[in-house]
């Protein structure tokens, strides 16, 4: 009887956490993604520059300090601050007059955005749901941008200026709401506005302590940092994140440019046609996550999506018919979005993806096509190598020669059992 009651309480706590976290984290990450939507929509109307490069460089440089700040100040205070700053800076971007002003604001924007992904995915245990919300908002953003572009010339403002004003105002408002909406870490969750009771907070913290033993934060230690810095699989996963982001960054920023410069759509059609591929991407994203979780199949699903992405880029690069090329954007977008949850707990953006799409190569953009195809082939290669590494590590653990990840009894998950046999088929090294 007591066990049944305990399970019911834990289930109620999980539901509360999921509803609050999935909603706010999905919205905040969507605001981060919408910047690429707005700046790319602006680029096909009147302006675009190395500001993308500057923004990403600032984001990378400040990701670690911002992630540390989440623990120092707490999620509610920190995300309220950076989201409000993000909105205010975006709003100011609508009124720039020189490229120097744009660069300065993009640096500040990159600093404000640097903590969004690392910090929120540290809290987020339901990444696929958050991801689905992001994609839906991103797709809807393209339709909103289409409407805002119709305001071109109203109030002496251009269409791209209205886009920045709208997103900036929404982001600043959400920053204020975040203070009451965002929840704190489990041990302090009862302090959040209308969330868990003190007893429920203690139960949530106890569950995490039993699972991972890290409710209490370890003091910063360079020895631990260097230890993980010597771990080869860290660099293997970093390589896959980089290759994945090489494609996702280029598509998210340059899809409108591909549609206009590569397929000769008008400005309004370009902005409008950027939305459907992202709505479609929700389907493969959810299906991939469900299959991965149900059957514990990481590697095969990642490889399948990489193949789909390769086929999509082949359709973009090696055919002349516009319909086939546009369908290719669906396949490529759906595949890279589906691999987000499979490849990363969080994603660190890279600066190379911004440069593989070169305007002089329109309408085919062959450099981007070949680099994107090559990146997916390399991902498949990495996926094939990791299970062997995990298998050998588990064998050493079974023989008492190694303690994996400093945790007694921990083993990598790399196989499923079928008819009494073991197959090396998946990647999952969560500890």
Secondary structure, 3 states (H helix, E strand, C coil): CHHHHHHHHHHHHHHHHHHHHHHHHHHHHHHHHHHHHHHHHHHCCCCCCCHHHHHHHHHHHHHHHHHHHHHHHCHHHHHHHHHHHHHHHHHHHCCCCCHHHHHHHHHHHHHHHCCHHHHHHHHCCCHHHHHHHHHHHHHHHHHHHHHHHCCCCHHHCCHHHHHHHHHHHHHHHHHHHHHHHCCCCHHHHHHCCCCCCHHHHHHHHHHHHHHCCCCCCCCCCHHHHHHHHCCHHHHHHHHHHHHHHHHHHHHHHHHHHHHHHHHCCCHHHHHHHCCHHHHHHHHHHHHHHHHHHHHCCCHHHHHHHHHHHHHHHHHHHCCCCHHHHHHHHHHHHHHHHHHHHHHCCCCCCCCCCCCCCCHHHCCCCHHHHHHHHHHHHHHHHHHHHHHHHHHHHHHHHHCCCCCHHHCCCCCCEEEEEECCEEEEEEEECCC
